[in-house]
Amino acid sequence: MSYSHILVAYDGSGQSDKALNHAVQIASRFGSKLTVAHVFYLPIYNSGDLLINTPADLAQQLTEQSSKVLEKAKVRVPDSVAAEYKLLEGSPALAILDLAEELQNDLIVIGSRGLGPIREFVLGSVSHNVVQHAECPVMIVK
């Protein structure tokens, strides 16, 4: 099986570094295009009946930190791999799923958080939600 366009969900963690490394190996082997996506979430605060958006300075800080995470990914991808980088805002699982559909990726590579069965049951995980709802194969890297 070969892949023409691989999407990697990248958050800068050790698990996502491993996922990126695997995706680079696959892309190198098959000559696949690689899209590396980092998703950040801007919270909305609830104060009774009032919804308060994230303060502008905090939003700016989150955006800058997220850009640095994506820069970390860029240095890990060799020039021999055709790659693009996406910075997305929103729910991580939904943003990855929407991007995979938009780009028509034929593989999603994502790191496992390793929360353990109880914490994952209570909290859920991005990788679990992506696996459950993706329309293409998903590789979970531990």
C-alpha positions, 0 to 999 in steps of 0.5 A: 500500500502506498500513500500520496498525502499524509497528515501528521497531528503535531503538538510538540510532545515526545509522542508527536515527535515519534509520530512525525518521524514515522510519517517522514519515513513513510513519506520518504519511502513512497514519495508522499506529500506531508502536511504537519498540523498543529491545533491550538484551542482558545478557550471561552470563559463562562461567567454565569450567563455571560460568555467571555472570549479569550483576552487578546493578549492571551490569544496572541501568546497562544498563537505565538507559542503554537507557531513555535511548536510548528517551527520545531516540526519544520526542523525535523522534516528533511528538505527531501520530503515535500511538506506543508505546515498548518496552524489551526485553532479549535478542537484538536480532534475536529480540526484534524478530521476536518483538515484530513477531509479537506485535503483528502489525506489517505493516512493520518499519523498521530501520537498516542498520549498513553493516558491509561484506560481509566483516564482515557475513559473519563477524559477521552483523547484526541487520538481516540476521537480521530480513530473513531471518526476518520474516513481514512486509515489512522496510524497511532504511534506510541 
